[in-house]
């Protein structure tokens, strides 16, 4: 194999569809206003008390000009069309033109935790009620993790490597980290990196509820009358995450390609840390989380003193939030009291495999604007100590280096350090 080129890697654009808006622009506008994107589920009927979710508002796959009704019918795993739309937005935002020179040098890595489970549900319903010959011949492609990237390539014209990093709820960070290393080593010049998740179906909602991962909202809960208060990371009354759908994609570029193609860098991917827990399929392992954070900082060539903000995984579960704070304390010590730590999941919920990519895009945009997005719905928890979670309102804050954490079921941990430009 050839020696790596050791190129620097920059973020030059991004796109997103979240419970705060079906584009990044709409998501950002609502995020800086401190809004939350939660409501009673409308995608399906559920019997669970975990009936507040994050749905992409006004999501209609048939509205896009790049797809016709037949395509919408055949590609009924919504993460396929969602990926196409968000990749298209991200490329437009970056200004990168896919042509004969850039297309073969552009890769696409889109992760997902649950892939095409919505398509499988439709197939099973058809099989049960109409017979085996009513199962769509598109079912298997709809379930393939790489198909969203493949369909995005068919739409947009790139022909570099495509695959789906499968790291559960850390998939988005794995996509960014692996994409950055592919560019660094010279495998490609550009990468569309991120995640997509369309998980609001009854079995998934109920499954998360039965494993006590999502919040059950009873009449006494403050979210009963106001669903916007359902996700409350680091709050004393946090009761579980809010399940959400969404997609996020970052456009990564090699340093020398930026001037060649007239692109504008927004942040540099400075360091990546990846570990696995070897511990439990859902309970986090502090030792390996600490190692992932430390590796990301070391890979960036930095010291803990250099980190000026932490975009937390912050799911709003009792154990998860406490463990993350304990790990941050282990890494940063007393310095943590002076480092803002906030969770975007308080506003968009947990978009599973898409979450880290969405959060990276939001954090980069916030850094460029001299802001930190808040942890809304916050009531202090004495067990978490004096940690500064940027409670409830957006904060003006100038900084240039931040850490983004992502952890997932199965014991996957991926942390990334970004630097502003």
MODALIN-V923810 format. One record per residue. N is the residue number from 1. RES is the residue in one small letter. PSI is psi in whole degrees, 0 to 359 (* if undefined). Layout:
BEGIN
n=N res=RES psi=PSI
n=N res=RES psi=PSI
END
This chain:
BEGIN
n=1 res=x psi=147
n=2 res=x psi=154
n=3 res=x psi=144
n=4 res=x psi=149
n=5 res=x psi=344
n=6 res=x psi=45
n=7 res=x psi=148
n=8 res=x psi=149
n=9 res=x psi=133
n=10 res=x psi=151
n=11 res=x psi=126
n=12 res=x psi=359
n=13 res=x psi=167
n=14 res=x psi=161
n=15 res=x psi=159
n=16 res=x psi=152
n=17 res=x psi=123
n=18 res=x psi=175
n=19 res=x psi=346
n=20 res=x psi=350
n=21 res=x psi=151
n=22 res=x psi=3
n=23 res=x psi=166
n=24 res=x psi=319
n=25 res=x psi=315
n=26 res=x psi=322
n=27 res=x psi=313
n=28 res=x psi=316
n=29 res=x psi=320
n=30 res=x psi=328
n=31 res=x psi=315
n=32 res=x psi=344
n=33 res=x psi=1
n=34 res=x psi=23
n=35 res=x psi=161
n=36 res=x psi=150
n=37 res=x psi=46
n=38 res=x psi=148
n=39 res=x psi=168
n=40 res=x psi=140
n=41 res=x psi=134
n=42 res=x psi=346
n=43 res=x psi=332
n=44 res=x psi=175
n=45 res=x psi=132
n=46 res=x psi=152
n=47 res=x psi=356
n=48 res=x psi=154
n=49 res=x psi=349
n=50 res=x psi=60
n=51 res=x psi=9
n=52 res=x psi=126
n=53 res=x psi=176
n=54 res=x psi=113
n=55 res=x psi=142
n=56 res=x psi=119
n=57 res=x psi=139
n=58 res=x psi=30
n=59 res=x psi=120
n=60 res=x psi=100
n=61 res=x psi=335
n=62 res=x psi=355
n=63 res=x psi=348
n=64 res=x psi=140
n=65 res=x psi=352
n=66 res=x psi=4
n=67 res=x psi=143
n=68 res=x psi=169
n=69 res=x psi=325
n=70 res=x psi=318
n=71 res=x psi=318
n=72 res=x psi=319
n=73 res=x psi=316
n=74 res=x psi=319
n=75 res=x psi=73
n=76 res=x psi=7
n=77 res=x psi=105
n=78 res=x psi=341
n=79 res=x psi=344
n=80 res=x psi=304
n=81 res=x psi=325
n=82 res=x psi=316
n=83 res=x psi=317
n=84 res=x psi=315
n=85 res=x psi=316
n=86 res=x psi=323
n=87 res=x psi=318
n=88 res=x psi=315
n=89 res=x psi=317
n=90 res=x psi=317
n=91 res=x psi=317
n=92 res=x psi=320
n=93 res=x psi=324
n=94 res=x psi=332
n=95 res=x psi=6
n=96 res=x psi=126
n=97 res=x psi=128
n=98 res=x psi=115
n=99 res=x psi=195
n=100 res=x psi=335
n=101 res=x psi=314
n=102 res=x psi=328
n=103 res=x psi=309
n=104 res=x psi=345
n=105 res=x psi=15
n=106 res=x psi=124
n=107 res=x psi=164
n=108 res=x psi=119
n=109 res=x psi=102
n=110 res=x psi=116
n=111 res=x psi=159
n=112 res=x psi=144
n=113 res=x psi=323
n=114 res=x psi=353
n=115 res=x psi=223
n=116 res=x psi=46
n=117 res=x psi=331
n=118 res=x psi=323
n=119 res=x psi=322
n=120 res=x psi=322
n=121 res=x psi=318
n=122 res=x psi=318
n=123 res=x psi=319
n=124 res=x psi=322
n=125 res=x psi=317
n=126 res=x psi=319
n=127 res=x psi=316
n=128 res=x psi=319
n=129 res=x psi=340
n=130 res=x psi=350
n=131 res=x psi=165
n=132 res=x psi=332
n=133 res=x psi=359
n=134 res=x psi=2
n=135 res=x psi=128
n=136 res=x psi=136
n=137 res=x psi=348
n=138 res=x psi=1
n=139 res=x psi=308
n=140 res=x psi=315
n=141 res=x psi=324
n=142 res=x psi=336
n=143 res=x psi=345
n=144 res=x psi=129
n=145 res=x psi=332
n=146 res=x psi=350
n=147 res=x psi=320
n=148 res=x psi=316
n=149 res=x psi=320
n=150 res=x psi=317
n=151 res=x psi=324
n=152 res=x psi=322
n=153 res=x psi=320
n=154 res=x psi=324
n=155 res=x psi=317
n=156 res=x psi=343
n=157 res=x psi=6
n=158 res=x psi=150
n=159 res=x psi=19
n=160 res=x psi=186
n=161 res=x psi=141
n=162 res=x psi=135
n=163 res=x psi=173
n=164 res=x psi=107
n=165 res=x psi=122
n=166 res=x psi=94
n=167 res=x psi=33
n=168 res=x psi=232
n=169 res=x psi=358
n=170 res=x psi=8
n=171 res=x psi=319
n=172 res=x psi=318
n=173 res=x psi=323
n=174 res=x psi=319
n=175 res=x psi=315
n=176 res=x psi=313
n=177 res=x psi=315
n=178 res=x psi=323
n=179 res=x psi=319
n=180 res=x psi=320
n=181 res=x psi=328
n=182 res=x psi=319
n=183 res=x psi=315
n=184 res=x psi=318
n=185 res=x psi=346
n=186 res=x psi=9
n=187 res=x psi=332
n=188 res=x psi=170
n=189 res=x psi=334
n=190 res=x psi=149
n=191 res=x psi=132
n=192 res=x psi=111
n=193 res=x psi=132
n=194 res=x psi=211
n=195 res=x psi=161
n=196 res=x psi=140
n=197 res=x psi=126
n=198 res=x psi=86
n=199 res=x psi=8
n=200 res=x psi=80
n=201 res=x psi=155
n=202 res=x psi=315
n=203 res=x psi=322
n=204 res=x psi=316
n=205 res=x psi=313
n=206 res=x psi=322
n=207 res=x psi=315
n=208 res=x psi=322
n=209 res=x psi=316
n=210 res=x psi=333
n=211 res=x psi=9
n=212 res=x psi=32
n=213 res=x psi=329
n=214 res=x psi=159
n=215 res=x psi=129
n=216 res=x psi=121
n=217 res=x psi=109
n=218 res=x psi=168
n=219 res=x psi=337
n=220 res=x psi=349
n=221 res=x psi=145
n=222 res=x psi=345
n=223 res=x psi=356
n=224 res=x psi=317
n=225 res=x psi=338
n=226 res=x psi=90
n=227 res=x psi=338
n=228 res=x psi=341
n=229 res=x psi=11
n=230 res=x psi=322
n=231 res=x psi=122
n=232 res=x psi=70
n=233 res=x psi=141
n=234 res=x psi=5
n=235 res=x psi=150
n=236 res=x psi=334
n=237 res=x psi=24
n=238 res=x psi=141
n=239 res=x psi=4
n=240 res=x psi=164
n=241 res=x psi=164
n=242 res=x psi=119
n=243 res=x psi=131
n=244 res=x psi=157
n=245 res=x psi=159
n=246 res=x psi=173
n=247 res=x psi=147
n=248 res=x psi=138
n=249 res=x psi=132
n=250 res=x psi=141
n=251 res=x psi=118
n=252 res=x psi=145
n=253 res=x psi=144
n=254 res=x psi=147
n=255 res=x psi=313
n=256 res=x psi=344
n=257 res=x psi=341
n=258 res=x psi=310
n=259 res=x psi=322
n=260 res=x psi=319
n=261 res=x psi=12
n=262 res=x psi=40
n=263 res=x psi=163
n=264 res=x psi=113
n=265 res=x psi=141
n=266 res=x psi=332
n=267 res=x psi=159
n=268 res=x psi=137
n=269 res=x psi=107
n=270 res=x psi=326
n=271 res=x psi=147
n=272 res=x psi=135
n=273 res=x psi=128
n=274 res=x psi=130
n=275 res=x psi=170
n=276 res=x psi=155
n=277 res=x psi=322
n=278 res=x psi=48
n=279 res=x psi=298
n=280 res=x psi=153
n=281 res=x psi=343
n=282 res=x psi=329
n=283 res=x psi=132
n=284 res=x psi=154
n=285 res=x psi=106
n=286 res=x psi=322
n=287 res=x psi=315
n=288 res=x psi=334
n=289 res=x psi=315
n=290 res=x psi=320
n=291 res=x psi=322
n=292 res=x psi=315
n=293 res=x psi=314
n=294 res=x psi=322
n=295 res=x psi=320
n=296 res=x psi=317
n=297 res=x psi=318
n=298 res=x psi=319
n=299 res=x psi=329
n=300 res=x psi=352
n=301 res=x psi=30
n=302 res=x psi=173
n=303 res=x psi=164
n=304 res=x psi=330
n=305 res=x psi=338
n=306 res=x psi=341
n=307 res=x psi=125
n=308 res=x psi=351
n=309 res=x psi=147
n=310 res=x psi=121
n=311 res=x psi=105
n=312 res=x psi=155
n=313 res=x psi=314
n=314 res=x psi=68
n=315 res=x psi=343
n=316 res=x psi=21
n=317 res=x psi=151
n=318 res=x psi=304
n=319 res=x psi=318
n=320 res=x psi=312
n=321 res=x psi=318
n=322 res=x psi=316
n=323 res=x psi=319
n=324 res=x psi=318
n=325 res=x psi=319
n=326 res=x psi=321
n=327 res=x psi=319
n=328 res=x psi=321
n=329 res=x psi=321
n=330 res=x psi=324
n=331 res=x psi=314
n=332 res=x psi=343
n=333 res=x psi=217
n=334 res=x psi=340
n=335 res=x psi=338
n=336 res=x psi=329
n=337 res=x psi=339
n=338 res=x psi=5
n=339 res=x psi=119
n=340 res=x psi=138
n=341 res=x psi=111
n=342 res=x psi=163
n=343 res=x psi=118
n=344 res=x psi=342
n=345 res=x psi=343
n=346 res=x psi=338
n=347 res=x psi=327
n=348 res=x psi=356
n=349 res=x psi=194
n=350 res=x psi=107
n=351 res=x psi=23
n=352 res=x psi=241
n=353 res=x psi=343
n=354 res=x psi=345
n=355 res=x psi=313
n=356 res=x psi=323
n=357 res=x psi=317
n=358 res=x psi=315
n=359 res=x psi=325
n=360 res=x psi=316
n=361 res=x psi=315
n=362 res=x psi=318
n=363 res=x psi=322
n=364 res=x psi=316
n=365 res=x psi=318
n=366 res=x psi=316
n=367 res=x psi=319
n=368 res=x psi=331
n=369 res=x psi=8
n=370 res=x psi=39
n=371 res=x psi=159
n=372 res=x psi=125
n=373 res=x psi=147
n=374 res=x psi=169
n=375 res=x psi=101
n=376 res=x psi=171
n=377 res=x psi=26
n=378 res=x psi=131
n=379 res=x psi=123
n=380 res=x psi=144
n=381 res=x psi=112
n=382 res=x psi=334
n=383 res=x psi=342
n=384 res=x psi=359
n=385 res=x psi=209
n=386 res=x psi=25
n=387 res=x psi=136
n=388 res=x psi=102
n=389 res=x psi=15
n=390 res=x psi=63
n=391 res=x psi=125
n=392 res=x psi=329
n=393 res=x psi=151
n=394 res=x psi=142
n=395 res=x psi=136
n=396 res=x psi=129
n=397 res=x psi=122
n=398 res=x psi=126
n=399 res=x psi=165
n=400 res=x psi=356
n=401 res=x psi=129
n=402 res=x psi=156
n=403 res=x psi=135
n=404 res=x psi=120
n=405 res=x psi=144
n=406 res=x psi=129
n=407 res=x psi=150
n=408 res=x psi=163
n=409 res=x psi=148
n=410 res=x psi=356
n=411 res=x psi=48
n=412 res=x psi=132
n=413 res=x psi=128
n=414 res=x psi=121
n=415 res=x psi=142
n=416 res=x psi=140
n=417 res=x psi=127
n=418 res=x psi=149
n=419 res=x psi=135
n=420 res=x psi=161
n=421 res=x psi=*
END
